[in-house]
Amino acid sequence: MMASSLTLKPSFGSLYSHFNNHHTSGPSNLAASFGIKKEVNLKGISLLKRFELKCSMDKEMDVSTSAYVDGVGKCLNELEVKEPSVSTMLMNFDNPFDPYDAMSTPLYQTATFKQPSAIENGPYDYTRSGNPTRVALESLLAKLDKADRAFCFTSGMAALAAVTHLVGTGQEIVAGDDIYGGSDRLLSQVAPKTGIVVKRVNTSDIDEVASAIGPWTKLVWLESPTNPRQQISDIRKIAEIAHAHGALFLVDNSIMSPVLSQPLELGADIVMHSATKFIAGHSDVMAGVLAVKGESLAKELYFLQNAEGSGLAPFDCWICLRGIKTMALRVEKQQDNAQKIAEFLSSHPRVKKVNYAGLLGHPGRDLHYSQAKGAGSVLSFLTGSLALSKHIVETTKYFSITVSFGSVKSLISMPCFMSHASIPVAVREARGLTDDLIRISVGIEDVNDLIVDLDDALRTGPE
C-alpha cells in the first residue's frame, strides 16, 4: 500500500474528544502548566490561547493525528475554557423565551401580545417595538460581534439609513469611495436632502482620510475589503482618527461576516451586516444588522428602529436563525473555494487582474490579515474586454447571474451594469470601476467544477 503524504491536523472538537477518551499516541512532547510558554498549534490557533492550563504533565503526544496519551483527559478536566469559537456559539446560544427548551428557536408570529392588566405592561406589547424571535437573533449577533447590543432591520440599507439619522443638518459623513452601489446611492442622493454634507475619500489612504475628517464630522463610514475592488483600509488607525475628532466610526462588514472579522474589537462603534448575505446564507431573506458598542448609542438606534418601523419581521428573523447555524461551516468552505479560484484566475492568460485579499500579490494583504481571519469568498477580476467579460458571465453553467453575495450558490455579475449601476459613469471610471469588471461570489459547490466552468468560459470567449 502506498503511504499517504497528507498530514491531518485535529480540530478542537477532535482534540477535546480524544483528550477525554484517553487514547494513546506516538512520540512528541507536550508540557503543560499554568503560565507555560510552549504552545501546541492546531490550524494556526494556539491551544494555550484557548485554554488556561492549570495542571502539569510530561506526556507523549502526536499532534499530526487524532490520538492522545493516557492522562491527558485528567489534565483537561482542570482546563478553563476561555472562549468558545464562533461555530460553537452558533450551535449553543441560549433561548430564554422558550419554557419547553425546543431545539429550534420558536417563531413568535404575532403582531401583538396580551398584557397582564389594563395598567400593567408585559415584556412585549407590539412586534414593531420588540419580539422574542427578533431578540433571540439580536442577542446572538451581539455575542458574535462582541457588541453591547445588536439590532435587526428589514435590510442592510434600512440599517444604514437609520445610522444616517444620527447625523444632523450641517454635520458631515466621511465615507469610502469604493463601496456598495446601494450605499453610494443613499449617501449621494438621499442623505444630502436632509442637509448632511458627504465627503468621499479613498479609505485605504490614511492621509486622505485624516485630511477629510474635521470638527463637523459626525460619522466615518467604510468597507474593508471594499466591494467590489477589494481595497483594504486600516480600521484601527481610522478609528483613532475618527474618535480624536469625536466622530462615530461605522464599518460595513457584510463581505466578511462575524466569522472572519470583528471590527468592534478594532475600534469601530457600529458594525453593519447585510444579513441577506453570509448570516442567512441561502438567498431566501432580506435583513440587516447593526451591532454597536455603548449603551447610549444603542438606545438611540433602538429608538430609530422602533420609531421608523424598520425592525425585522419575526418570520424573517426565524429564517436567519435557521441559516446562521451553519454560517461558520459555509464561510470556511466558500473561502477555501475562493482562494483556489483566485489563484486559478490570476494565472490565466486571459485575465488581466484579480482583486482578492488572499492573493500574495495583493497590496493590502498583510494589513488585512492583521485585522481579519481570512479573505472571504467575494472576488473580482478584469479581462480588458467588455465583450469577453459579458461572454464569461453569460456562459458559465454553475454561476448564477445576479446581484448579492454570500449565498451557498455561486453568483456572478458585472457591477457596473448591476449592483453599482446607480453610480454615474464618470464617477465609476474615476474610482477604477471599469465596465469589464466581473464580480464573483463563490459558493459551496465542488471547486474543481467551478474552475473548469470558468476556464471553459474564458477559453471560448471572443478575442
N, C-alpha and C positions, 0 to 999 in steps of 0.2 A: 504493500500500500504506500502511495506517495505521501510524504509528510506535508502537512499544510504549513505555509509560511504566515498565515493570518494569526495575529495576536489579538485575542479577545480581552477587553478590559471590562471588569464587572461594573454594573450600575450600582447606585447606592441601595436600590431595593435588593439586589443580589447580595451585596455586602452585608446588609442587615440580616437577611435570611440565613446566610451561611455562618455569620458570627453566632447566631442563636442556635443553629443546628450542630455546632461543634464539629465541623468537618475538618479533615486533615489536608495537608498540602506539602509541596516541595519546598526547597530552600529559598530563603530571603529573610532578612532580619527586620523585625518591627519592634521598636522600643517605644512604649507609650507611658507617659507620666504627665502629671499636671505641669503645664508651662513648658513642655518639651519643644525643642526646635525642629527635630526631624519630622518630615511630613511624608505621607503617602498620597500621591496624586492619582485621582481617577478621572479620566476625561478632562484633565486640566483643572479639576476642582480639588482643593486641599481638604483631606479628611479632617485634619486638625482645625481647619477653619469652620467646619460644620459641627464638630463635636468638641466639647471641653473635656479632655481626658482626665479622669480622676483616679486611675489605677496605674499600677506599674506592672510591666510584663516584659519578658525577653523570650519571644516565641518565634517560630519559623512561619513565614507567610509568603506565598507566591502570588503577587498582585496581577500577574498576567492570566490567572484563572479565577474561577469562582469557588475555589476550595480553600478552606482556612483551618488552622490548627485547633486542637482541643484547648480550652481555657479562654479563648478569645470571647466566647459568649458570656462568660462570667465577667470579663472586663467590661463588655458592652453594657451590662446591667448598671454599671456605675457611670456611664457616659451621660452627659446632659446635652440633649439636642438643642442647639441654639436657635435654629430657624429652619422650618421645612422649605423645600423647594416649591416653585410655582406649581408644578404638576401635582404635588401632594396637596397644596392648598386648594387647588381646583376641585379635588375629589373629597375634601374633608372640611368644607366650611359649614358653620352652624346655621341651623334654621330655627330660630326661637319662636316662630309663629305657628308651628305645627304641633299640636298636642299628641299626635299619633306617630310621630317620627317616621314619616314616609321617606323612602329613599330618593324620590323625586320631589323637588320643591313644589308644593301645591300652587295651583293657579287660582288667584282670588279675582275672578272675572266678575267684578261688580263695580257699579258707579258710586253707590252709597253704602253706608254702614249704619246699622241700628245703634242708637245712643242709649245709655243707661237710664236717663230720665230727661224731663223737659229742661232741666237746668244743669245737667252734668254732661261732659263730653268724654267719649271713649277715645282710645288711641288713634282711631281713624274716623273720619266723617264723610269725606268726598275724595274719590280717587285722584282728582286733579291735584289735591293737596298732599296725597300720600296713599300708598297701597302696600300691603305686606309683600307682595311679589316683587314690586319695584324696590322696596327697601332691602329685600334679600339680595338682589342683584347689586344694588348700590353699595351695600356693606362688603360684599365680596370684592368688588372692584376697588374700593378704598383700601382694602387689605393688600391687594395685588400691587397697587401703585404706591403703597406706604403713605397714603394720604390721610388727612383728618376726616374728610368727607368726600363722597362721590355722588354725582347726580346724573341721572339718565334722561336723555331728551329724545324727541321724535326723530332726530337725525343729527349728524355731525354739524351740519350748517345751523340747525336750531341751537345747538350748544354754543357754537361760535358767535351767533347773533346775540345770545344772552351776555356773553363776555363784552361785546362792544357796548352794551348798555351800562357797563361800569365806567365808561369814558364819557365825560361831559363835553358840552359845546365849547369849542376853543382849545380843548386838550388834544394831544397827539397820540397816534398809534404809529410806532416804527415797526414795519413788517418786512419780511423777506420778499425778494423779487422773484424767487423761484418757488412757487407754492401751487397747491391745487387750484384749478380754474374756478371752482365754486367759491373758494376763499377769496380769490382775487376779485371776483365779481362783487362779493359782499363789501370788501374794502374799497374798491374803486367806484362803485355805483350806488351803494346803499348807505354806508357809514357817513360819507360827506354830506348827505342830505340833512343830517342832524347837527351839522356844524363841526364834526370831527375832522381834524387835519391828519391825513395819512401820508407818511413818508415811506418810500420803498428803497430798500438797500440790499446789497449783496451780503448776507449774514455770515458768509464764510470769510469775509474780510473784517477783522476785528476793528481796524482803524476806521473803516467806513461806518460801522455800527456805532462806535464811540462818538464820532463826529455828528451823527444824526440825532442822538439822544440828548435832550436838553431839559430845562426846568418845566416845560409844558408837556413833557412826555408822560403819559399815564400808563401806556401798555407797550411792551415789546413782544413781538409775535414771530415765531419761526417754525420751520420744519427741519429736522435733521435725522436721516438724509432727506433731501428735498425731493419732491415729486414733480417732474419725472427725471431730473438730471442727476440725482444722487450726489448733490453737493453737501459737504459736511461743515457744520458750524460748531464752534467751541461753546458748549452750553454753560460750562462752569464760568468762563470769563464773561460771557454776555450777561449771565445772572448777576455777577458782581457789578458790572457797569450799570445795569438797569436799577438795581437796588441802591446804588450810590446816588442815583437821581430820584429815588422814591417811586420808581415805576414798578408796575406789576410785570411779570415775565411769564408768557404762555408758550408752551411747546406743543405743537400738533404731533403726537406720537403715533398716529394711525399706521404709518408704514412699518413701524417696529413692533408694536403691541407691548403689553406689560411683561411678556416673556423675555424680550430681548433688551428692553431699556426702561428705566425708571427715572425720568427727568426730575421728579421732585427731589430725589436724592442728590441731584447735581445742582440744585438751587432754583429750579422753576417754582413758581407759585401756583400755576394752573397747568394741568396736562389735559389735552383733549384727545379722545379716541373716536374715530368713526367706528362704532361697534358693528356696523354693517360688514366691516372687513374681517379681521382676524378673530375678534372676540366671538361673534356669532359664527362666522366661518363658512356658511353654506349658501350665501346669496339668497336668503329667504326672509330677511327682515331689514328694515332701516332703523338705525339707532345711533345716538351719540352720547358721549360720556365726558363729563368734566370732573377731574379729581383734583382736590385743592388742599393746600396747607393753610392752616389758620382758621379759627372758628369764626372770626369776624367776616372774612371773605366768604366762608361757607354760608353764613346767614344771608349775605347779600345775594348770592347765586340761588339759594333756595327760594328767596322771595321772588326773584325774577322767574324761576321755573314755575312757581305756583301762580303768580300774577299774570303771566303770559300764556298759561295753559300749555306749556311745551313739554311737560313730563311724559315719559314713555308709557304707553298703554300696558296693562297687565299681561295680555297675551304676548305682546312683543318682548316684554321682559322675560317671560317664561321661555320663549324661543331662544333668547340669548343665554339664559341659564342652562338650557339643554346643550346648546352648541359649545359653550365655554369650557365644558368639562374636558373636551379633547383639544383645547387650544394649544397646550404645550406640545403634544404629540404632532399636531398638524404643522405648527410653526417649525419644528425641528425637521420634519420630512420636507416641507416646502423649501426651507433654506438649503438643505443638502442638495435638493434638485437644482435650485437656482445657482448655486456655486458651480456645479458641473456644466450647466447650460452657459453661464457667463464665460467660463474657461473655453468651452467649445466655440462660442461666438467670437471671442477675442482672437482666436487663431484662424478664423475662417477668412479666406481671401476676399470675399465679397462684403465683408463688414468693415466699416471704416473706424468705428469707435464703439466701445461698450462702456456704459455707465453703471458700475456696480461696486460698492464699497468693499466687497470681499476680494476683489482682484488685487494682486500685489502691486500693480502699477497705479492704482487709484491714489491721487494726491492727498486725499484726506483719510486714508485707511488707518494709519496709526492713531490719529485723533479719534476716529470713530470707535475703534476697539478699546480706547481708554474710557469710553462712556456708554458702551453698549456691548452686549454679549454675542452679537452676530450681525451679519449684514442683511438678513431678511430675505424675502423672496420676490421683491419687485426690482426689475432692472430695465434699462432702456438701451437702445443701440441705434447707430446711424449707418445708412448704406450709401449715402451720397447721391441717391436717385429716388425721386418720388415714385416713379413707375415701379422700380424694384420693391420698394417698401410696400406699396399698395398690393403688389403681387404676393408678397410674403404673407401679409395679413389675411388676404382673401384665399390663399391656397392651403394653409395649414389645416390639418384634419382634427387635431386634438386641442387646439387653442380656439376658444370661442371669441368672436369679435364683439367686444362690449367694453364699456367703461367699468370702473371699480377695480378692486384688487383684494387679496386676502381670502379668496374662495378656495375650497378644496379642488375646484375645477380650474385648469389653466386658462388664462384670459389673454387676449392680445388686442392692442388698439393703436391708433395713430393720434396722439394727444392733441395735435394742432387742429384736427378735424372733429375731435370728440370731447374729452374731458377739459381741454384748455381752449376750446374754440371761442369762448366768450372774450378772451384776451385779444385786443386789436393786433392785426398782423405786424405792424411796425414795432409794437412793444414786444411781441413774441420774438421777432428777429433780433432785437436788441438784447434780449435775455438768452439768446442761444437756442431758442425753441424753433428748430427748423422743421419744415414740412415732412422731411423724410424720417423723422424720429419715430421709432417704434417702441412702445412700452409693453412689457410682458409681466404678468403676474403668474408666477409658477405655482401649480397645484401639486397634488399628491400622486399623480399618475406615475407609471414607470418612467424614469428619466431617460432611459435608452429610447423608448418610443417617442418621447418629446424631442430628443436631439435628432433622431432620424427624420422626424416630421419637419423640423426647421431646416435641416440640411437639404431635403427634397425641395422645399420652397425656395431656398436660396439658389440652388443649382439650376432650377428651371425658370428663374426669373429673367426678364429682358436685360440685355447688355446695356 
